[in-house]
Amino acid sequence: MDSKIIYTHQKAWNVEKRMYAIGDIKLVRPIALSTMIYLLAGIFLSFMLSKIPLFAMIPASIRFVGIPAIVVYLMSKIRPHSKSPLRFIISFAEYAIQPKRMVRFHKTTKEQSIRFDSVVKGKI
């Protein structure tokens, strides 16, 4: 049976959503919706971390403006390994949690030593 190829223009319509105004206030330049979400997440993170004594000692201007700005920059401008930032954070957390001593992708409890009995020869 012959397979038929159906061409679509789905990627042409995949346009990033932008905000041009907040209420009746027009913005100087349009802001991507994902950038606004990252900003709100950074501010929320700053509020939650302000309960920690060492974090509370940082001046409020840095804590509520600087740190959310850094979060927005890192999440919207930097694309590690061509992944979305959220997917990168999830894969980094999975790597940090998984056991580091593995043999054939299974967790091991004891260290194993490797011993080579023969001499490896090769051209240099």
N, C-alpha and C positions, 0 to 999 in steps of 0.2 A: 504494500500500500504506500502510495506517495504521500509524504508529509508536506503540508503547506505552511508557509511562513506568513504570519500575520504581523504587519508592521504597526506599531503604535507610537503615539507621540506623548507618552506618559511623562517622560523626563522633561519635555518642553513645558509642561504645565506644573511642574514641581517647583514653585516659586516660593521663596522665603517670605513669610508674613512680616509686615512692618507696621509700626505704630507711627502715625503722623500727628496725633494730638491726644492729650489726656484730658477728657472732659471737653471744656471749651478752650483750653490752653493749647495753642499750637506749639509744637516742638520746633527748634531751630533746624534740626535735621532728623530724618526718620530713624527710628530705632528698631532693630529686629526684635521680634517678640521673644526669641530665645535669650537674647541679651538681657531683656527686662526680667525674665524669669531667673537668670543667673544672678542678677543684681539683688533681687528680693531674697533669693536663697542665701547669698552672702551676708545680707543684713540680718536675716534670721539666724544664721550661724554665729554672727557676732553677738547677737543678743543672748543666745544660748551659752556661748563661751564666756560671756561677761560674769557668769556666776562663779567661774573658777578664779581663785584669788590672784594668781600670777597674771592671768589675762586681764583682770579688772584693773591692774596697775598701769596698763597702757593708756595713754591719753585718749579721751573719747573721740577726738577728731581723727586720730589714726585708726581707732577701733571700729568706728562706724562709717568712715569714708575710705580710708586707705585699704583696709582688708577686703571689703566688698569690691573695690575697684580692681584689686589684684585677682580676686576670684573671677570677676567678669572677664578680665584680660586672658587669664589662663584657660577659661572654659570656652571663650568664643574665638580667640585668635590662634591658639596653639592646637594643632591637630596631630597628636602623637600617633605614628604608624598609620596614618590615614583613617583613624577610627574616630567615632564621635567621642567627646570627652567623657560622657557618662559610661560608655562601654569600656573605655580605657581605665577608669577608676574601678569599675567592677572587676575587670581582669587583674588589675594590680592587687586588689583586696583578696581575690582568690589565690593569687600567688603568695601573698604574705601569710595566709592562713594555712595553706597546704604544707604537709611535712616536707622537710628539705632532704632527708635521707630516703632515697627511693631506688629500688632495683626493678627494672622492667615495669616502671610506673606503678609499683606497689610499695607501700610503706614498710620500712625495715626498722627493727628496734636495735640491732647490734651493728657495730662497724665491721665491715669486711675488708680484709687486706687482699691486695692483688699481687700475685707472684708470677713472674715470667720465668719459665724454665729454659727457654732457648734464647739465643742471641739473635737480635734483629739486625739484619744486614741490608744495606741499600747503597745506592750511588749518591754521592754528594755533588 
